């Protein structure tokens, strides 16, 4: 799973493919950290290109959406899409 959304990058090139690179959870403390990498395309990612941008998200306390024994990557993508700048993103 990943997200498709055209976003600008610091390099002046648009990214259209966004994939979670890291998901760290501490359910007992109700803290999460998600790192989303942005690439020009899925082909660029699969060819080993470096990400053009890195987006970091942290949720804790009442905003902590994760649970034991669930697909937490899917939950993370869904949570990211609740943010205004990511709401137009589509699952790919």
C-alpha positions in Angstrom: 0.0 0.0 0.0 1.1 3.6 -0.7 -0.5 6.9 -1.5 -0.7 8.7 -4.8 -0.9 12.5 -4.6 1.0 15.2 -6.6 3.1 17.2 -4.1 6.0 19.6 -4.5 9.5 18.8 -3.3 12.4 20.9 -2.2 14.1 20.0 -5.6 11.4 21.6 -7.8 10.2 18.2 -9.0 6.8 16.9 -8.1 6.4 13.6 -6.3 3.4 11.4 -6.9 4.2 8.2 -4.9 4.4 8.2 -1.1 5.4 5.1 0.9 5.7 4.6 4.6 9.4 3.9 5.3 9.2 3.6 9.1 6.4 3.0 11.6 7.3 3.0 15.3 4.6 2.3 17.9 4.6 2.3 21.7 1.1 1.2 22.5 1.7 1.3 26.2 2.7 4.9 26.1 0.2 5.6 23.2 2.9 7.3 21.1 3.5 6.7 17.4 6.0 7.9 14.8 5.5 7.5 11.0 8.0 8.5 8.3 6.6 8.8 4.8 9.0 9.0 1.8 8.0 10.7 -1.4 9.2 9.6 -4.8 8.5 10.8 -8.4 6.9 7.5 -9.1 6.6 3.9 -8.0 9.1 3.0 -10.7 11.6 5.4 -9.2 11.2 3.8 -5.8 11.5 0.3 -7.2 14.7 1.4 -9.1 16.3 2.4 -5.8 16.0 6.2 -6.1 16.4 8.2 -2.9 13.2 9.9 -1.7 12.7 13.5 -2.8 11.0 14.4 0.5 10.5 12.9 3.9 7.3 13.7 5.9 7.2 12.9 9.6 4.0 12.4 11.6 3.6 11.8 15.3 0.4 10.9 17.1 0.0 10.4 20.9 -2.6 10.3 23.6 -6.1 10.6 22.3 -4.8 10.9 18.7 -3.1 7.5 18.9 -5.0 5.4 16.3 -3.2 2.1 16.5 -4.1 -1.2 18.0 -2.6 -4.6 18.7 -3.2 -7.4 16.0 -4.3 -5.0 13.2 -2.8 -3.8 10.0 -1.1 -0.7 11.5 0.3 0.4 8.1 -3.2 0.6 6.7 -4.3 2.6 9.8 -1.3 5.0 9.3 -2.2 5.7 5.7 -5.9 6.3 6.7 -4.8 8.6 9.5 -2.4 10.6 7.2 -5.3 11.1 4.7 -7.3 12.8 7.5 -4.8 15.7 7.4 -6.0 18.5 5.1 -3.0 18.5 2.8 -3.2 14.7 2.3 -7.0 14.3 2.1 -7.0 14.1 -1.7 -4.5 11.2 -1.7 -5.6 7.9 -3.2 -4.5 4.4 -2.1 -2.3 2.6 -4.5 
